[in-house]
Amino acid sequence: MNRELARKIFECWQGYMETADRFHQLMITPPPSFLPYPIEILEEALNIVAKEYSDAGDRKRASDIQEMMLTQLASYHLKTNGADGLGYTDLPMTDEEALKQMQRTLDLILGDPSLKDVILKNLKKSQESWMEFRSKQ
């Protein structure tokens, strides 16, 4: 992948971050089809852009990209291994697996009124934060 394409993918990724944040507030990994590009392409592009920033001396920005990539994409590689808990896999989660996981998480949230209240407050804070961010652009 060349740098120009990596930059375009990175820009799409930045636009997706608001949606990703909302899912994150719900403690949900969105189905892979919600992503602007397949996981492997995102990982490659984000690594290229992070390296560009690092090579240019902007290690903070490079680190931020890597951290966001880890925060948003690592969950696609986690699988439940029965009694062993979670494990890493090279094969990313499918849309169907994500939907099943989403259902379990939402059932948990809706079954606990105090957790539901916290989640709803966090969603509102996220909305306000994004409104403020957009107003500064």
C-alpha positions in Angstrom: 0.0 0.0 0.0 1.4 3.4 -0.9 1.4 6.5 1.5 -1.3 8.3 -0.5 -3.8 5.5 -0.2 -2.8 5.0 3.5 -3.6 8.7 4.1 -7.0 8.4 2.5 -7.8 5.4 4.6 -6.6 7.3 7.7 -8.9 10.2 6.9 -11.9 7.8 6.6 -10.8 6.2 9.9 -10.8 9.6 11.5 -14.3 10.2 10.3 -15.4 6.9 11.7 -14.1 7.7 15.2 -17.3 9.4 16.4 -19.3 6.2 15.6 -16.6 4.1 17.2 -16.7 6.2 20.3 -20.4 5.6 20.7 -20.0 1.8 20.4 -17.1 2.1 22.9 -19.3 3.9 25.4 -21.8 0.9 25.1 -18.8 -1.5 25.6 -19.7 -3.0 22.3 -17.5 -4.1 19.4 -19.4 -3.1 16.2 -19.7 -5.7 13.5 -16.7 -5.5 11.1 -18.9 -4.3 8.3 -19.4 -1.0 10.2 -15.7 -0.3 9.7 -14.8 2.0 6.8 -12.4 -0.6 5.5 -11.6 -4.3 6.3 -9.6 -4.7 9.5 -6.4 -5.8 7.8 -6.4 -2.8 5.4 -7.0 -0.4 8.3 -4.2 -1.9 10.3 -1.8 -1.6 7.4 -2.8 1.9 6.6 -2.7 3.1 10.2 0.7 1.6 10.7 2.0 3.4 7.6 0.6 6.8 8.7 1.9 6.3 12.3 5.4 5.5 10.9 5.2 8.7 8.8 4.5 10.7 11.9 7.2 8.9 13.9 9.8 9.4 11.1 8.9 13.1 11.0 9.6 13.4 14.7 6.0 13.6 15.9 6.1 10.6 18.2 3.1 11.7 20.2 0.8 11.6 17.1 2.3 8.3 16.0 1.7 6.9 19.5 -1.9 8.3 19.5 -2.6 6.5 16.2 -1.2 3.2 17.5 -3.1 3.5 20.8 -6.4 4.3 19.0 -5.8 1.4 16.6 -5.2 -1.0 19.6 -8.3 0.4 21.4 -10.6 0.1 18.4 -9.3 -2.9 16.5 -7.8 -5.4 19.1 -11.3 -6.6 20.1 -11.8 -8.0 16.6 -9.1 -10.5 17.3 -10.3 -11.7 20.7 -12.2 -14.9 21.0 -13.7 -16.7 23.9 -11.9 -20.0 24.6 -14.4 -21.6 26.9 -13.0 -22.0 30.4 -9.7 -20.5 29.3 -11.3 -17.0 28.9 -10.2 -14.8 26.1 -7.6 -15.6 23.5 -6.1 -13.9 20.5 -6.8 -15.1 17.0 -5.5 -14.0 13.6 -9.0 -14.4 12.2 -11.1 -11.4 13.0 -14.5 -11.7 14.4 -17.4 -12.0 11.9 -20.5 -9.8 11.8 -22.5 -12.7 13.2 -20.1 -13.1 16.2 -20.2 -9.4 16.8 -24.0 -9.4 16.8 -24.1 -12.2 19.3 -21.6 -10.4 21.5 -23.5 -7.2 21.2 -26.7 -9.0 22.3 -25.0 -10.4 25.4 -23.6 -7.0 26.3 -26.9 -5.2 25.8 -28.7 -7.8 27.9 -26.2 -7.3 30.7 -26.6 -3.5 30.5 -30.4 -3.6 30.4 -30.5 -6.1 33.3 -28.6 -3.8 35.6 -30.3 -0.5 36.2 -27.2 1.2 37.8 -25.0 0.0 34.9 -27.6 1.2 32.4 -27.7 4.7 34.1 -23.9 4.9 33.9 -23.9 3.9 30.2 -26.6 6.5 29.4 -24.7 9.2 31.1 -21.5 8.3 29.2 -23.4 8.3 25.9 -24.7 11.8 26.7 -21.1 13.0 27.6 -19.8 11.5 24.4 -22.5 13.4 22.4 -21.6 16.7 24.1 -17.9 16.1 23.6 -18.4 15.5 19.9 -20.6 18.5 19.5 -17.9 20.6 21.1 -15.2 19.1 18.9 -17.2 19.7 15.7 -17.9 23.3 16.7 -14.2 24.0 16.9 -13.5 22.7 13.4 
